[in-house]
Structures are given as structure tokens and as C-alpha cells.
Amino acid sequence: MDADLAALAAAHGVATWYEDWHSERRAVSPDTVIAVLGLLGVDARTPAGLARELGAVRRARRQRRLPGTVVVRHGRTYPLAAPATIVTEDGGRRTVTGMVPADLPLGWHRMSSAGREATLVVVPAALPEPPQTWGWMLQLYALHSAASWGMGDLGDLVTFVREVAQGAGLVLLNPLHAPTPTLPVPESPYFPSSRRFANPLYLRIADTPEYRRADDALRSRVDALRPAPPGDGLIDYSAVWRAKRAALELLWPLAAPADDADPGLVDFATFCALAERHGPDWREWPAELRRPDTAAVGAARAELRDRVAFHVWLQRLVDEQLGAARAAAQAAGMPVGIVHDLAVGIDPGGADAWLLRDVLADGVHAGAPPDAFNQLGQDWGLAAWRPDRLVETGYAAYRDMLRRIFRHAGGLRVDHVAGLWRLWWVPPGRGPADGTYVRYDPDAMLGILALEAQRAGAVVVGEDLGTVLPEVTAGLARMNMLGSAVLWFTRDRDDPDGGYLPAARYPRNALASVSTHDLPTAAGFLRGEQVRVRAELGLLTGPVAEEERQAAQDRDRLLAALRAEGLITPDSDPEEIVEALHAFLARTPCRLVTASLYDVLGEPRQPNLPGTTREYPNWRMPLAASLEQIRADPRVRRVAEVLGAPRPTTTVEGVPR
């Protein structure tokens, strides 16, 4: 690659090569680098453009210009090229020379120097150490009870916390982000319209103030809308939304007058009202409506004021019920409480992409490079932040998203946490193998996450499975954020046969689980369900017999690990083996240890099968047992007793602490 192009790419955080799954260096094509630079507003298409852009980079370095955002760890200093005035978050004012001082309080401040303004963010050096406790991993949509409408809801969550999760320290949920409220309703919780607002499909209608105020006749009309259980045993999100939307529209006239809503919520509600009229993808709307700041949008907001108010009201209802769930966890004495899940990105045609388009890369899809399981790479179809625009805007959109989630979260799991360091960009019109990594500022992304988490009193868990850069693991550990330790993946690197890591050698700085939503359940793993299903769908890259042999070998290694811990005998049945898997996790020094109802109840099918869309019922499978049955199930009680027993002394690399 041309040296000047490589230098320009490095200056803007665009990778010109990466290390593949074989740990071999792979060059990125110059065309891809030029395309990605163009998406960052950098013109490298011609020699003249390349020279001009490199000159701009060099001038900025010589001038030591103040960036749009300065992030400083608490207790550290930051060098200044000129005197600066700092206005702190509480209104205090200081003039400083030479250095941003180390004694500034945590928070969001403003700084001006040499005629430039910047956001100054002082972030924690580290979060407080998380507690050592256990809890449940819950796909909320899959829960169902006599009171829920076709899928699990926030009322079911409150019941679960109060009556099933007794003694637990946390409940980890799937993402509850908002979809676009039109039909059909998208099924994946990881492809949201907005990560800043919540999904009204999870509302418990009977728990709304308006339902409680309704007379008997209106309640009967609302109750009659409850959808019948799906005939094929799968969740029908569209049927659930049709029913709940109709019920909420009946109750809407009883809503109490609202105080002025915050502007961000009104903007989101405006998108929802426009989507009902023009369709779910703003890119297909009339041209004058494709930006939220146009006069046409203002006129439409006035015309649709009742629907805008309706969607504001829905978010307030969800907010109240999320608050009730957090209050239930606090009342139960959970040291962590409700842990929410942050999806990697958003639907590029959805609400956040419309409202935040100035800080998103136009047309880019986030994804992953080719690997052993996806040899053509992955295009997740998700919009991606522009790192330069985040800096210019003081990370306001990122901060706002985190604050809204942390309002009712005792913790946050960050899916694909490596994306805070770098993200694979697939330029428009190209395949996923023709992408490249774009670098973000981890000091800012991680630091702001820590600041908002600390203010909320929340823990942070990063999903760092698969191949991640060493600095990701080190960065999480430095900030007292947890990584992920999944039993299926946690192997002993010192074992040439690829055996499982002994429990005592698990990482301390982690949330441990048997599996995840993207992997086989315990019952599925023990019977080789993951091979059978993938073979039926034509997803295997090798012969079926070889996959079956490897699966059986993995199962035998796992059983050997359990026998080595004295947790099973040759005569142990599947239920005893599942209980032993959790007893194994309970022996680890991991800060958090979790159980999934899919594993405990012996569900053979995993919630999501990566690489499929309609071929597999992803995100649509309810648990076979109802909440009432789960509450009385002895398997649930036994696993809770196993995980709730006194844990081993926390260790670091085998040394008691």
C-alpha cells in the first residue's frame, strides 16, 4: 500500500491490515481504505486529495489544536498548549496554565483555550469492585405466565424477582431496546430502532395506572384483546403488539396530563408517529422528512401531536414498570439487581439512525471479518458511530444513551465490548470480507461508560468472547469491569488435548455462565443438538460425521472435568450433570456466576442460531414451562441452592486473596 495512504489511514484510525483467526496478517485493499476514509470525510481518491489531507493532519499536529473532547482519568493531568478556562459541571470556574489539574471532580465540564471550546470529561480511574454473587440469565420474552399476553413482560419480571430469584444477587436480561412500533415487529432484540428508549411490547397492561382507573366495562374490552397462545408454539411479536397497541389506545383517554417531556423523548415519539404514517424506514420517507430538524418535520409533529403524545406516554409507562422491577430487586436485597444488555448497534433505518445521523457513518454496516465459522465475514446490518463526530460533539449521544439505560439498571452487559476499541466497517456496496477496522478512543468510550455506571451505582460486564485484542481484557480489568467466562469456551491452554480449565483457575474478573443465547443449551450440548440442527440447515463446513465426533469428544472432556472435580459419577443422569455444571461454576473465583432457565429446565434448543434468519425460530421460542411451573420446579430450587452456597475465597491466578 502507498506509504502516504497508510499514514493518512493511521491518522484517522483506519486499519490497513489486521490479524485473522489464524493469527496471520491480512492486508486491507487500498480501495476499501479509500472508501472508509471517504466515509470519515477524508478525500484520498486522488494524489492531490491525499496530499491535501495529509497536510491538514500535519498542520493540526504542529498547532496542537484542542480536540473537541478531552477525556482525563480522575487524578491525572492533561498537557495544554495554551492557558485555558474550565467551567465545571456545577458552575465553578478556573483558569489553568500548562496542565489540566489532577484535582478536578468527576463529571462533564467545559474548557476553552486559544479560541477553541471543548468538552472536558473527568472519568473514574476505576469502578468500585463488583460484589461476588450469583444470579439468573433471563430471556424475558420467553417467560410467560397466566397474566402475560403472548410473551414475557415486565410484570413477569417483577414476579420472577420476588418469587423465583430469592437469594440471587442479579437478573441479567436480553436487550429491552425499542423497535419501530409498526408491523411486522422485528424479532431480534439485537437489531433495535433505538437503544435510548425501551420496548413497549414488554408492558404489563394490567399494571398501568390507566387500567387500574378504568371501569369494569372498559377493563372487559381491554381483557378481551389478550392474544391467544400461538398455535405453532412460537412467539408472534406482531400479534402481541397488535393486541397491546389496541388495548393501550383504549386506555389512552384515561392518561393523566403529562408535564413537558424531555426533548429527546419527544423527538423519538415524533419518529414513531411518522413511522406509523410513512413506514418503518426513514430512508424511504419523503425527502423533506429524512432529517429531524426540517420545517416539514416540525409541521408533521404539530399535525400528529396526539400520536406523538401517545408514544411519549408509552415510554413513560415502560419507564414506570422498569422502575418497579428495579425497586423489586432492591427490596429483595439484590446487591446488583437488574442487569440490562446493550446491543452492538442499531437499525440504520430506525429512530436513533434518523435522530443521530450526524454522528453515524453514512451507509456503513458493522460486522466482522472472515473467520473459521463465517469464512465470508459477517455483515450485521447495524449502523456504526463515527469516532470523529463523537469527539466533535462531546460524546453527547453516547452519554445520553448510557444515562437512559442506567436509569433503572443495576448493571449493564455490553455486547461485543471490543467494539469500544475498534469495529469492523463494511462500506456501502461491499461484502463483509471487503471491510476494515476503524479505531475508537477506548479511554473515552470506556471512561464515559465508567463515569455513567459509577453515577448509577451499576456494574459493567463486557462480552469479550472469541478473539479480542489483549488491551480489551486488560482495559476491562483496569476499570474493574468484568469480562465473560462461558464454560463451553473456557479451555486449559496448557492442555494439549484442549481440555476444560479447572474451576479454581477461572478468571476472577468475569461473569461465568454455562452457555449464552448464541450457543447450545446444557441439554442441547449433552445430546449434540447443535450438530443435528446445523446439519439439517446445511450450516456445517465439514462432514457431519466429523462434527459429531468433535461434539462427542467435547462432551467427554466436559464430563471428565466434572468427574475430576468430584461432581458426577459414571451413573449420573442428565439432570444431575446439569446441576453439576452449576456446581462447577460455583467453585470458580468469578465475581458473578449465573444460571439460565434454558439450562436448568433442560430446554434442548438454543434461543438464537447465528447464521440463520427464518430457517430457525430465533428469539421466538417461549420456555416450555410457565412462570407458575418454574416457581415450583425442584430443579430451579436445587440450582439456586448450589449457586447460593458459600463461594470459595476469591483468588488471583490461584493465590488466595
Sequence and secondary structure as in RCSB ss.txt:
>XXXX:A:sequence
MDADLAALAAAHGVATWYEDWHSERRAVSPDTVIAVLGLLGVDARTPAGLARELGAVRRARRQRRLPGTVVVRHG
RTYPLAAPATIVTEDGGRRTVTGMVPADLPLGWHRMSSAGREATLVVVPAALPEPPQTWGWMLQLYALHSAASWG
MGDLGDLVTFVREVAQGAGLVLLNPLHAPTPTLPVPESPYFPSSRRFANPLYLRIADTPEYRRADDALRSRVDAL
RPAPPGDGLIDYSAVWRAKRAALELLWPLAAPADDADPGLVDFATFCALAERHGPDWREWPAELRRPDTAAVGAA
RAELRDRVAFHVWLQRLVDEQLGAARAAAQAAGMPVGIVHDLAVGIDPGGADAWLLRDVLADGVHAGAPPDAFNQ
LGQDWGLAAWRPDRLVETGYAAYRDMLRRIFRHAGGLRVDHVAGLWRLWWVPPGRGPADGTYVRYDPDAMLGILA
LEAQRAGAVVVGEDLGTVLPEVTAGLARMNMLGSAVLWFTRDRDDPDGGYLPAARYPRNALASVSTHDLPTAAGF
LRGEQVRVRAELGLLTGPVAEEERQAAQDRDRLLAALRAEGLITPDSDPEEIVEALHAFLARTPCRLVTASLYDV
LGEPRQPNLPGTTREYPNWRMPLAASLEQIRADPRVRRVAEVLGAPRPTTTVEGVPR
>XXXX:A:secstr
  HHHHHHHHHTTB SEEE TTS EEE  HHHHHHHHHHTT   SSHHHHHHHHHHHHHHHHHT   SEEEEETT
  EE SS EEEE TTS EEEESSEE TT  SEEEEEEETTEEEEEEEE SS      EEEEEE GGG   TTSSS
S  HHHHHHHHHHTSTT SEEEE   EE  SSSS    TTS SEEEEE GGG  GGGSHHHHHS HHHHHHHHTT
     TTSS  HHHHHHHHHHHHHHHGGG        HHHHHHHHHHHHHHHH S GGGS GGGSSTTSHHHHHH
HHHTHHHHHHHHHHHHHHHHHHHHHHHHHHHTT SSEEEEEE S B TTSHHHHHTGGGB TT EEEE   SS T
T EEEEEB B HHHHHHTTTHHHHHHHHHHHTT SEEEETTGGGGTEEEEE TTS GGG EEEE  HHHHHHHHH
HHHHHHT EEEE   SS  HHHHHHHHHTT BEEEEGGG B TT TT  B  GGGS SSEEEES  TTS  HHHH
HHTHHHHHHHHTT  SS HHHHHHHHHHHHHHHHHHHHHTT   TT  HHHHHHHHHHHHHTS  SEEEEEHHHH
TT  S S  TT STTTTTT    SS HHHHHH HHHHHHHHHHHS     EETTEE 
